[in-house]
Each structure stands twice: as C-alpha cells, then as structure tokens.
Amino acid sequence: LVSGPLPILDEINPADIQVVLDLTDYEIGTYQLEPVVELPSGEITVVSIQPEIIDIEVIIAPTPAPGG
C-alpha cells in the first residue's frame, strides 16, 4: 500500500514499483526476510507491505543436463 499525491499515483504503472530481496552473502539455508520496496518517486511513501516477511530457501542450483 503506497501513499502520495494523486496526480503522481495516477501515473504509476505497477511495473514501476519493485520489491527487492537482497540475498547477497546468504549461505544455504532458510531465512525470513523483510522485502524492500523501491518506488519511482520520492513523493510516494510505503504505508504497508503484505506480507511483511517472506520465507526464502537458498539452495544449490541443480546442474543442467547435457543438451538440455
């Protein structure tokens, strides 16, 4: 849920709002992380995020099969 001046909110495309989880330096395991919302304008603020916490599991990616 975001808040800001109506003319700016009317111009926002959902693709302009990004939700980011920075997994840099996380080892294999399960984590509960708070997402960070990146907005296109400094005049818009985040009122709330649902869900507030996201469950993440970091695993080793399987090696692709030859020819696949």
All heavy atoms as a GROMACS GRO file, in nm:
protein
  506
    1LEU      N    1   0.086  -0.117   0.000
    1LEU     CA    2   0.000   0.000   0.000
    1LEU      C    3   0.090   0.123   0.000
    1LEU      O    4   0.180   0.134   0.084
    1LEU     CB    5  -0.091  -0.002   0.123
    1LEU     CG    6  -0.187   0.115   0.139
    1LEU    CD1    7  -0.284   0.123   0.022
    1LEU    CD2    8  -0.264   0.100   0.269
    2VAL      N    9   0.071   0.210  -0.098
    2VAL     CA   10   0.152   0.331  -0.108
    2VAL      C   11   0.062   0.454  -0.097
    2VAL      O   12  -0.058   0.448  -0.119
    2VAL     CB   13   0.232   0.335  -0.240
    2VAL    CG1   14   0.334   0.223  -0.245
    2VAL    CG2   15   0.142   0.330  -0.362
    3SER      N   16   0.127   0.565  -0.064
    3SER     CA   17   0.056   0.691  -0.047
    3SER      C   18   0.136   0.801  -0.114
    3SER      O   19   0.259   0.796  -0.118
    3SER     CB   20   0.040   0.720   0.102
    3SER     OG   21  -0.018   0.847   0.122
    4GLY      N   22   0.064   0.901  -0.165
    4GLY     CA   23   0.131   1.015  -0.226
    4GLY      C   24   0.030   1.102  -0.297
    4GLY      O   25  -0.092   1.074  -0.294
    5PRO      N   26   0.079   1.206  -0.364
    5PRO     CA   27  -0.011   1.296  -0.439
    5PRO      C   28  -0.084   1.220  -0.549
    5PRO      O   29  -0.023   1.141  -0.623
    5PRO     CB   30   0.083   1.401  -0.498
    5PRO     CG   31   0.208   1.394  -0.416
    5PRO     CD   32   0.218   1.251  -0.369
    6LEU      N   33  -0.213   1.241  -0.560
    6LEU     CA   34  -0.297   1.169  -0.655
    6LEU      C   35  -0.246   1.179  -0.800
    6LEU      O   36  -0.244   1.078  -0.870
    6LEU     CB   37  -0.442   1.216  -0.645
    6LEU     CG   38  -0.544   1.134  -0.722
    6LEU    CD1   39  -0.536   0.985  -0.685
    6LEU    CD2   40  -0.684   1.187  -0.699
    7PRO      N   41  -0.202   1.296  -0.847
    7PRO     CA   42  -0.154   1.302  -0.987
    7PRO      C   43  -0.034   1.208  -1.012
    7PRO      O   44  -0.024   1.147  -1.118
    7PRO     CB   45  -0.113   1.447  -1.006
    7PRO     CG   46  -0.191   1.523  -0.905
    7PRO     CD   47  -0.206   1.429  -0.787
    8ILE      N   48   0.052   1.193  -0.913
    8ILE     CA   49   0.167   1.103  -0.928
    8ILE      C   50   0.121   0.958  -0.920
    8ILE      O   51   0.164   0.874  -0.999
    8ILE     CB   52   0.276   1.134  -0.823
    8ILE    CG1   53   0.335   1.273  -0.850
    8ILE    CG2   54   0.385   1.028  -0.824
    8ILE    CD1   55   0.433   1.321  -0.747
    9LEU      N   56   0.032   0.927  -0.826
    9LEU     CA   57  -0.018   0.790  -0.814
    9LEU      C   58  -0.094   0.747  -0.940
    9LEU      O   59  -0.085   0.632  -0.981
    9LEU     CB   60  -0.110   0.778  -0.691
    9LEU     CG   61  -0.042   0.795  -0.555
    9LEU    CD1   62  -0.148   0.793  -0.444
    9LEU    CD2   63   0.061   0.687  -0.532
   10ASP      N   64  -0.166   0.840  -1.003
   10ASP     CA   65  -0.239   0.809  -1.126
   10ASP      C   66  -0.146   0.770  -1.240
   10ASP      O   67  -0.186   0.698  -1.331
   10ASP     CB   68  -0.326   0.928  -1.169
   10ASP     CG   69  -0.452   0.942  -1.085
   10ASP    OD1   70  -0.491   0.843  -1.019
   10ASP    OD2   71  -0.511   1.052  -1.086
   11GLU      N   72  -0.022   0.820  -1.237
   11GLU     CA   73   0.073   0.796  -1.345
   11GLU      C   74   0.158   0.670  -1.324
   11GLU      O   75   0.229   0.628  -1.415
   11GLU     CB   76   0.165   0.917  -1.361
   11GLU     CG   77   0.094   1.043  -1.406
   11GLU     CD   78   0.033   1.030  -1.545
   11GLU    OE1   79   0.098   0.971  -1.634
   11GLU    OE2   80  -0.082   1.076  -1.564
   12ILE      N   81   0.151   0.610  -1.206
   12ILE     CA   82   0.237   0.495  -1.177
   12ILE      C   83   0.184   0.371  -1.247
   12ILE      O   84   0.066   0.340  -1.243
   12ILE     CB   85   0.244   0.468  -1.025
   12ILE    CG1   86   0.321   0.578  -0.956
   12ILE    CG2   87   0.312   0.335  -0.997
   12ILE    CD1   88   0.329   0.560  -0.806
   13ASN      N   89   0.276   0.301  -1.309
   13ASN     CA   90   0.248   0.171  -1.368
   13ASN      C   91   0.296   0.068  -1.266
   13ASN      O   92   0.401   0.087  -1.205
   13ASN     CB   93   0.328   0.159  -1.498
   13ASN     CG   94   0.304   0.030  -1.570
   13ASN    OD1   95   0.297  -0.077  -1.510
   13ASN    ND2   96   0.295   0.039  -1.702
   14PRO      N   97   0.223  -0.040  -1.242
   14PRO     CA   98   0.270  -0.140  -1.144
   14PRO      C   99   0.414  -0.186  -1.169
   14PRO      O  100   0.486  -0.219  -1.075
   14PRO     CB  101   0.170  -0.255  -1.161
   14PRO     CG  102   0.046  -0.188  -1.208
   14PRO     CD  103   0.093  -0.075  -1.297
   15ALA      N  104   0.458  -0.187  -1.295
   15ALA     CA  105   0.595  -0.227  -1.326
   15ALA      C  106   0.698  -0.127  -1.273
   15ALA      O  107   0.817  -0.159  -1.263
   15ALA     CB  108   0.612  -0.245  -1.476
   16ASP      N  109   0.654  -0.005  -1.236
   16ASP     CA  110   0.745   0.097  -1.182
   16ASP      C  111   0.781   0.070  -1.036
   16ASP      O  112   0.874   0.130  -0.983
   16ASP     CB  113   0.681   0.236  -1.190
   16ASP     CG  114   0.657   0.282  -1.332
   16ASP    OD1  115   0.728   0.234  -1.423
   16ASP    OD2  116   0.566   0.365  -1.352
   17ILE      N  117   0.707  -0.017  -0.970
   17ILE     CA  118   0.731  -0.047  -0.828
   17ILE      C  119   0.801  -0.182  -0.821
   17ILE      O  120   0.753  -0.282  -0.875
   17ILE     CB  121   0.598  -0.051  -0.750
   17ILE    CG1  122   0.529   0.085  -0.757
   17ILE    CG2  123   0.624  -0.092  -0.605
   17ILE    CD1  124   0.390   0.087  -0.698
   18GLN      N  125   0.917  -0.185  -0.756
   18GLN     CA  126   0.993  -0.308  -0.744
   18GLN      C  127   1.003  -0.350  -0.598
   18GLN      O  128   1.023  -0.266  -0.510
   18GLN     CB  129   1.133  -0.291  -0.801
   18GLN     CG  130   1.133  -0.264  -0.949
   18GLN     CD  131   1.273  -0.262  -1.006
   18GLN    OE1  132   1.370  -0.289  -0.938
   18GLN    NE2  133   1.282  -0.232  -1.134
   19VAL      N  134   0.988  -0.479  -0.574
   19VAL     CA  135   1.006  -0.536  -0.441
   19VAL      C  136   1.133  -0.619  -0.449
   19VAL      O  137   1.147  -0.707  -0.534
   19VAL     CB  138   0.886  -0.622  -0.399
   19VAL    CG1  139   0.911  -0.685  -0.262
   19VAL    CG2  140   0.759  -0.538  -0.399
   20VAL      N  141   1.230  -0.590  -0.358
   20VAL     CA  142   1.363  -0.649  -0.368
   20VAL      C  143   1.397  -0.725  -0.240
   20VAL      O  144   1.370  -0.679  -0.129
   20VAL     CB  145   1.468  -0.538  -0.391
   20VAL    CG1  146   1.608  -0.596  -0.397
   20VAL    CG2  147   1.436  -0.459  -0.517
   21LEU      N  148   1.457  -0.841  -0.260
   21LEU     CA  149   1.518  -0.918  -0.150
   21LEU      C  150   1.664  -0.935  -0.187
   21LEU      O  151   1.696  -1.003  -0.284
   21LEU     CB  152   1.452  -1.055  -0.134
   21LEU     CG  153   1.308  -1.055  -0.088
   21LEU    CD1  154   1.249  -1.194  -0.100
   21LEU    CD2  155   1.298  -1.007   0.055
   22ASP      N  156   1.753  -0.871  -0.114
   22ASP     CA  157   1.897  -0.880  -0.142
   22ASP      C  158   1.951  -1.005  -0.072
   22ASP      O  159   1.961  -1.010   0.050
   22ASP     CB  160   1.968  -0.756  -0.092
   22ASP     CG  161   2.117  -0.757  -0.125
   22ASP    OD1  162   2.166  -0.854  -0.188
   22ASP    OD2  163   2.185  -0.659  -0.089
   23LEU      N  164   1.984  -1.106  -0.151
   23LEU     CA  165   2.034  -1.232  -0.096
   23LEU      C  166   2.186  -1.242  -0.101
   23LEU      O  167   2.242  -1.349  -0.079
   23LEU     CB  168   1.970  -1.350  -0.171
   23LEU     CG  169   1.818  -1.356  -0.163
   23LEU    CD1  170   1.764  -1.470  -0.248
   23LEU    CD2  171   1.771  -1.370  -0.019
   24THR      N  172   2.252  -1.131  -0.128
   24THR     CA  173   2.398  -1.128  -0.130
   24THR      C  174   2.452  -1.174   0.004
   24THR      O  175   2.405  -1.132   0.110
   24THR     CB  176   2.448  -0.984  -0.159
   24THR    OG1  177   2.388  -0.938  -0.279
   24THR    CG2  178   2.600  -0.980  -0.170
   25ASP      N  179   2.551  -1.263  -0.001
   25ASP     CA  180   2.620  -1.315   0.117
   25ASP      C  181   2.537  -1.410   0.202
   25ASP      O  182   2.580  -1.447   0.311
   25ASP     CB  183   2.674  -1.201   0.205
   25ASP     CG  184   2.775  -1.114   0.131
   25ASP    OD1  185   2.849  -1.168   0.047
   25ASP    OD2  186   2.780  -0.993   0.158
   26TYR      N  187   2.420  -1.452   0.156
   26TYR     CA  188   2.343  -1.551   0.231
   26TYR      C  189   2.394  -1.690   0.195
   26TYR      O  190   2.414  -1.722   0.078
   26TYR     CB  191   2.193  -1.540   0.200
   26TYR     CG  192   2.125  -1.432   0.280
   26TYR    CD1  193   2.130  -1.300   0.240
   26TYR    CD2  194   2.057  -1.463   0.396
   26TYR    CE1  195   2.068  -1.200   0.314
   26TYR    CE2  196   1.994  -1.364   0.470
   26TYR     CZ  197   2.001  -1.233   0.429
   26TYR     OH  198   1.941  -1.136   0.502
   27GLU      N  199   2.414  -1.773   0.294
   27GLU     CA  200   2.457  -1.912   0.275
   27GLU      C  201   2.334  -1.999   0.251
   27GLU      O  202   2.221  -1.955   0.267
   27GLU     CB  203   2.532  -1.960   0.401
   27GLU     CG  204   2.656  -1.878   0.436
   27GLU     CD  205   2.769  -1.897   0.337
   27GLU    OE1  206   2.780  -2.006   0.278
   27GLU    OE2  207   2.847  -1.801   0.318
   28ILE      N  208   2.357  -2.125   0.218
   28ILE     CA  209   2.248  -2.220   0.201
   28ILE      C  210   2.171  -2.227   0.332
   28ILE      O  211   2.230  -2.234   0.441
   28ILE     CB  212   2.302  -2.359   0.162
   28ILE    CG1  213   2.364  -2.352   0.022
   28ILE    CG2  214   2.194  -2.465   0.168
   28ILE    CD1  215   2.437  -2.477  -0.018
   29GLY      N  216   2.040  -2.222   0.324
   29GLY     CA  217   1.957  -2.228   0.444
   29GLY      C  218   1.823  -2.162   0.422
   29GLY      O  219   1.791  -2.118   0.312
   30THR      N  220   1.745  -2.154   0.526
   30THR     CA  221   1.612  -2.095   0.522
   30THR      C  222   1.614  -1.965   0.603
   30THR      O  223   1.670  -1.960   0.712
   30THR     CB  224   1.508  -2.192   0.581
   30THR    OG1  225   1.514  -2.314   0.506
   30THR    CG2  226   1.368  -2.135   0.573
   31TYR      N  227   1.554  -1.862   0.547
   31TYR     CA  228   1.556  -1.729   0.609
   31TYR      C  229   1.417  -1.667   0.602
   31TYR      O  230   1.337  -1.700   0.516
   31TYR     CB  231   1.655  -1.637   0.536
   31TYR     CG  232   1.795  -1.692   0.532
   31TYR    CD1  233   1.838  -1.771   0.426
   31TYR    CD2  234   1.884  -1.665   0.634
   31TYR    CE1  235   1.966  -1.822   0.421
   31TYR    CE2  236   2.014  -1.716   0.630
   31TYR     CZ  237   2.054  -1.794   0.524
   31TYR     OH  238   2.181  -1.844   0.520
   32GLN      N  239   1.392  -1.574   0.692
   32GLN     CA  240   1.273  -1.490   0.687
   32GLN      C  241   1.323  -1.348   0.669
   32GLN      O  242   1.393  -1.294   0.755
   32GLN     CB  243   1.191  -1.503   0.815
   32GLN     CG  244   1.128  -1.640   0.829
   32GLN     CD  245   1.037  -1.648   0.951
   32GLN    OE1  246   1.063  -1.587   1.053
   32GLN    NE2  247   0.929  -1.725   0.937
   33LEU      N  248   1.288  -1.288   0.555
   33LEU     CA  249   1.341  -1.156   0.520
   33LEU      C  250   1.229  -1.056   0.498
   33LEU      O  251   1.121  -1.091   0.450
   33LEU     CB  252   1.425  -1.166   0.393
   33LEU     CG  253   1.543  -1.263   0.398
   33LEU    CD1  254   1.611  -1.270   0.264
   33LEU    CD2  255   1.642  -1.219   0.505
   34GLU      N  256   1.259  -0.932   0.531
   34GLU     CA  257   1.166  -0.823   0.506
   34GLU      C  258   1.195  -0.764   0.369
   34GLU      O  259   1.308  -0.724   0.341
   34GLU     CB  260   1.183  -0.716   0.614
   34GLU     CG  261   1.083  -0.604   0.606
   34GLU     CD  262   1.097  -0.506   0.723
   34GLU    OE1  263   1.146  -0.546   0.829
   34GLU    OE2  264   1.059  -0.390   0.703
   35PRO      N  265   1.097  -0.760   0.279
   35PRO     CA  266   1.122  -0.705   0.146
   35PRO      C  267   1.142  -0.553   0.151
   35PRO      O  268   1.091  -0.485   0.240
   35PRO     CB  269   0.995  -0.740   0.068
   35PRO     CG  270   0.890  -0.762   0.172
   35PRO     CD  271   0.960  -0.807   0.296
   36VAL      N  272   1.218  -0.504   0.055
   36VAL     CA  273   1.241  -0.360   0.040
   36VAL      C  274   1.168  -0.315  -0.086
   36VAL      O  275   1.181  -0.376  -0.192
   36VAL     CB  276   1.392  -0.329   0.026
   36VAL    CG1  277   1.416  -0.181  -0.003
   36VAL    CG2  278   1.466  -0.371   0.152
   37VAL      N  279   1.089  -0.210  -0.074
   37VAL     CA  280   1.012  -0.159  -0.188
   37VAL      C  281   1.085  -0.038  -0.247
   37VAL      O  282   1.119   0.056  -0.175
   37VAL     CB  283   0.869  -0.119  -0.146
   37VAL    CG1  284   0.792  -0.062  -0.265
   37VAL    CG2  285   0.796  -0.238  -0.087
   38GLU      N  286   1.111  -0.046  -0.378
   38GLU     CA  287   1.174   0.066  -0.450
   38GLU      C  288   1.067   0.135  -0.533
   38GLU      O  289   1.001   0.073  -0.616
   38GLU     CB  290   1.286   0.013  -0.538
   38GLU     CG  291   1.400  -0.047  -0.458
   38GLU     CD  292   1.512  -0.101  -0.545
   38GLU    OE1  293   1.499  -0.102  -0.669
   38GLU    OE2  294   1.614  -0.143  -0.487
   39LEU      N  295   1.050   0.266  -0.506
   39LEU     CA  296   0.945   0.345  -0.570
   39LEU      C  297   1.005   0.440  -0.672
   39LEU      O  298   1.118   0.486  -0.656
   39LEU     CB  299   0.868   0.423  -0.463
   39LEU     CG  300   0.799   0.337  -0.357
   39LEU    CD1  301   0.749   0.424  -0.243
   39LEU    CD2  302   0.684   0.260  -0.419
   40PRO      N  303   0.927   0.477  -0.774
   40PRO     CA  304   0.980   0.564  -0.880
   40PRO      C  305   0.990   0.712  -0.841
   40PRO      O  306   1.053   0.789  -0.911
   40PRO     CB  307   0.879   0.545  -0.993
   40PRO     CG  308   0.751   0.511  -0.924
   40PRO     CD  309   0.793   0.430  -0.803
   41SER      N  310   0.928   0.752  -0.732
   41SER     CA  311   0.926   0.894  -0.695
   41SER      C  312   0.947   0.911  -0.545
   41SER      O  313   0.895   0.833  -0.466
   41SER     CB  314   0.792   0.956  -0.734
   41SER     OG  315   0.779   1.087  -0.678
   42GLY      N  316   1.023   1.013  -0.508
   42GLY     CA  317   1.044   1.043  -0.367
   42GLY      C  318   0.920   1.098  -0.299
   42GLY      O  319   0.915   1.110  -0.177
   43GLU      N  320   0.818   1.131  -0.378
   43GLU     CA  321   0.694   1.184  -0.322
   43GLU      C  322   0.596   1.075  -0.282
   43GLU      O  323   0.491   1.103  -0.225
   43GLU     CB  324   0.628   1.278  -0.422
   43GLU     CG  325   0.710   1.403  -0.451
   43GLU     CD  326   0.638   1.496  -0.547
   43GLU    OE1  327   0.532   1.548  -0.507
   43GLU    OE2  328   0.687   1.514  -0.659
   44ILE      N  329   0.632   0.950  -0.313
   44ILE     CA  330   0.547   0.836  -0.278
   44ILE      C  331   0.609   0.764  -0.160
   44ILE      O  332   0.730   0.744  -0.155
   44ILE     CB  333   0.533   0.740  -0.398
   44ILE    CG1  334   0.476   0.815  -0.519
   44ILE    CG2  335   0.444   0.622  -0.362
   44ILE    CD1  336   0.484   0.735  -0.646
   45THR      N  337   0.527   0.723  -0.065
   45THR     CA  338   0.577   0.650   0.051
   45THR      C  339   0.504   0.518   0.066
   45THR      O  340   0.389   0.503   0.024
   45THR     CB  341   0.559   0.732   0.181
   45THR    OG1  342   0.421   0.763   0.198
   45THR    CG2  343   0.640   0.860   0.179
   46VAL      N  344   0.573   0.421   0.126
   46VAL     CA  345   0.513   0.291   0.153
   46VAL      C  346   0.438   0.300   0.285
   46VAL      O  347   0.494   0.340   0.386
   46VAL     CB  348   0.621   0.181   0.162
   46VAL    CG1  349   0.559   0.047   0.200
   46VAL    CG2  350   0.696   0.169   0.029
   47VAL      N  351   0.311   0.266   0.284
   47VAL     CA  352   0.229   0.266   0.404
   47VAL      C  353   0.237   0.129   0.472
   47VAL      O  354   0.254   0.119   0.592
   47VAL     CB  355   0.082   0.302   0.372
   47VAL    CG1  356  -0.005   0.291   0.496
   47VAL    CG2  357   0.074   0.442   0.312
   48SER      N  358   0.226   0.022   0.391
   48SER     CA  359   0.240  -0.113   0.445
   48SER      C  360   0.279  -0.209   0.334
   48SER      O  361   0.257  -0.181   0.216
   48SER     CB  362   0.111  -0.159   0.513
   48SER     OG  363   0.009  -0.178   0.417
   49ILE      N  364   0.337  -0.322   0.374
   49ILE     CA  365   0.376  -0.428   0.281
   49ILE      C  366   0.310  -0.557   0.330
   49ILE      O  367   0.317  -0.590   0.447
   49ILE     CB  368   0.529  -0.446   0.280
   49ILE    CG1  369   0.599  -0.317   0.241
   49ILE    CG2  370   0.569  -0.560   0.187
   49ILE    CD1  371   0.750  -0.323   0.257
   50GLN      N  372   0.246  -0.628   0.237
   50GLN     CA  373   0.184  -0.756   0.270
   50GLN      C  374   0.235  -0.861   0.174
   50GLN      O  375   0.219  -0.841   0.053
   50GLN     CB  376   0.032  -0.746   0.264
   50GLN     CG  377  -0.028  -0.657   0.369
   50GLN     CD  378  -0.003  -0.709   0.510
   50GLN    OE1  379  -0.005  -0.830   0.534
   50GLN    NE2  380   0.024  -0.620   0.602
   51PRO      N  381   0.297  -0.966   0.214
   51PRO     CA  382   0.328  -0.997   0.354
   51PRO      C  383   0.448  -0.916   0.401
   51PRO      O  384   0.530  -0.872   0.321
   51PRO     CB  385   0.360  -1.147   0.351
   51PRO     CG  386   0.413  -1.169   0.213
   51PRO     CD  387   0.336  -1.074   0.123
   52GLU      N  388   0.457  -0.894   0.531
   52GLU     CA  389   0.567  -0.816   0.588
   52GLU      C  390   0.698  -0.894   0.585
   52GLU      O  391   0.805  -0.835   0.576
   52GLU     CB  392   0.535  -0.775   0.732
   52GLU     CG  393   0.420  -0.678   0.742
   52GLU     CD  394   0.386  -0.642   0.885
   52GLU    OE1  395   0.451  -0.694   0.978
   52GLU    OE2  396   0.294  -0.562   0.905
   53ILE      N  397   0.690  -1.025   0.596
   53ILE     CA  398   0.807  -1.113   0.597
   53ILE      C  399   0.787  -1.222   0.492
   53ILE      O  400   0.678  -1.276   0.478
   53ILE     CB  401   0.826  -1.179   0.736
   53ILE    CG1  402   0.842  -1.073   0.846
   53ILE    CG2  403   0.943  -1.278   0.736
   53ILE    CD1  404   0.969  -0.991   0.836
   54ILE      N  405   0.896  -1.253   0.418
   54ILE     CA  406   0.889  -1.355   0.314
   54ILE      C  407   0.986  -1.466   0.350
   54ILE      O  408   1.102  -1.441   0.385
   54ILE     CB  409   0.924  -1.296   0.176
   54ILE    CG1  410   0.821  -1.188   0.140
   54ILE    CG2  411   0.932  -1.404   0.070
   54ILE    CD1  412   0.849  -1.116   0.010
   55ASP      N  413   0.938  -1.591   0.344
   55ASP     CA  414   1.023  -1.707   0.369
   55ASP      C  415   1.103  -1.739   0.244
   55ASP      O  416   1.046  -1.751   0.134
   55ASP     CB  417   0.939  -1.829   0.407
   55ASP     CG  418   0.868  -1.811   0.541
   55ASP    OD1  419   0.925  -1.744   0.629
   55ASP    OD2  420   0.758  -1.866   0.558
   56ILE      N  421   1.235  -1.752   0.260
   56ILE     CA  422   1.326  -1.777   0.149
   56ILE      C  423   1.410  -1.900   0.181
   56ILE      O  424   1.459  -1.914   0.292
   56ILE     CB  425   1.421  -1.657   0.126
   56ILE    CG1  426   1.343  -1.531   0.094
   56ILE    CG2  427   1.524  -1.688   0.017
   56ILE    CD1  428   1.267  -1.536  -0.035
   57GLU      N  429   1.428  -1.988   0.082
   57GLU     CA  430   1.520  -2.100   0.098
   57GLU      C  431   1.629  -2.088  -0.008
   57GLU      O  432   1.600  -2.086  -0.129
   57GLU     CB  433   1.448  -2.234   0.082
   57GLU     CG  434   1.540  -2.352   0.105
   57GLU     CD  435   1.469  -2.486   0.096
   57GLU    OE1  436   1.349  -2.489   0.064
   57GLU    OE2  437   1.534  -2.586   0.123
   58VAL      N  438   1.753  -2.077   0.035
   58VAL     CA  439   1.868  -2.070  -0.055
   58VAL      C  440   1.921  -2.212  -0.072
   58VAL      O  441   1.950  -2.280   0.027
   58VAL     CB  442   1.978  -1.978   0.002
   58VAL    CG1  443   2.099  -1.976  -0.090
   58VAL    CG2  444   1.925  -1.837   0.024
   59ILE      N  445   1.928  -2.257  -0.198
   59ILE     CA  446   1.975  -2.393  -0.228
   59ILE      C  447   2.083  -2.387  -0.334
   59ILE      O  448   2.105  -2.282  -0.396
   59ILE     CB  449   1.859  -2.482  -0.277
   59ILE    CG1  450   1.800  -2.427  -0.407
   59ILE    CG2  451   1.750  -2.497  -0.173
   59ILE    CD1  452   1.702  -2.520  -0.476
   60ILE      N  453   2.148  -2.499  -0.358
   60ILE     CA  454   2.242  -2.510  -0.470
   60ILE      C  455   2.159  -2.547  -0.592
   60ILE      O  456   2.083  -2.644  -0.590
   60ILE     CB  457   2.348  -2.618  -0.443
   60ILE    CG1  458   2.434  -2.578  -0.322
   60ILE    CG2  459   2.434  -2.642  -0.566
   60ILE    CD1  460   2.535  -2.684  -0.282
   61ALA      N  461   2.176  -2.470  -0.699
   61ALA     CA  462   2.100  -2.497  -0.821
   61ALA      C  463   2.149  -2.627  -0.882
   61ALA      O  464   2.269  -2.653  -0.887
   61ALA     CB  465   2.118  -2.381  -0.919
   62PRO      N  466   2.057  -2.710  -0.932
   62PRO     CA  467   2.098  -2.834  -0.995
   62PRO      C  468   2.176  -2.806  -1.124
   62PRO      O  469   2.153  -2.706  -1.191
   62PRO     CB  470   1.966  -2.906  -1.026
   62PRO     CG  471   1.860  -2.803  -1.014
   62PRO     CD  472   1.913  -2.692  -0.929
   63THR      N  473   2.269  -2.895  -1.156
   63THR     CA  474   2.347  -2.882  -1.279
   63THR      C  475   2.258  -2.923  -1.397
   63THR      O  476   2.197  -3.030  -1.393
   63THR     CB  477   2.470  -2.974  -1.273
   63THR    OG1  478   2.545  -2.941  -1.158
   63THR    CG2  479   2.556  -2.958  -1.398
   64PRO      N  480   2.250  -2.838  -1.501
   64PRO     CA  481   2.166  -2.872  -1.615
   64PRO      C  482   2.218  -2.999  -1.685
   64PRO      O  483   2.338  -3.021  -1.692
   64PRO     CB  484   2.177  -2.752  -1.708
   64PRO     CG  485   2.244  -2.645  -1.629
   64PRO     CD  486   2.312  -2.709  -1.514
   65ALA      N  487   2.127  -3.079  -1.736
   65ALA     CA  488   2.165  -3.199  -1.810
   65ALA      C  489   2.223  -3.159  -1.945
   65ALA      O  490   2.181  -3.060  -2.004
   65ALA     CB  491   2.042  -3.288  -1.829
   66PRO      N  492   2.320  -3.234  -1.994
   66PRO     CA  493   2.378  -3.203  -2.127
   66PRO      C  494   2.268  -3.203  -2.234
   66PRO      O  495   2.180  -3.288  -2.234
   66PRO     CB  496   2.476  -3.319  -2.151
   66PRO     CG  497   2.502  -3.378  -2.016
   66PRO     CD  498   2.379  -3.351  -1.933
   67GLY      N  499   2.276  -3.106  -2.321
   67GLY     CA  500   2.179  -3.095  -2.429
   67GLY      C  501   2.043  -3.043  -2.386
   67GLY      O  502   1.949  -3.038  -2.462
   68GLY      N  503   2.033  -2.995  -2.259
   68GLY     CA  504   1.903  -2.951  -2.212
   68GLY      C  505   1.905  -2.811  -2.182
   68GLY      O  506   1.849  -2.719  -2.178
   0.00000   0.00000   0.00000
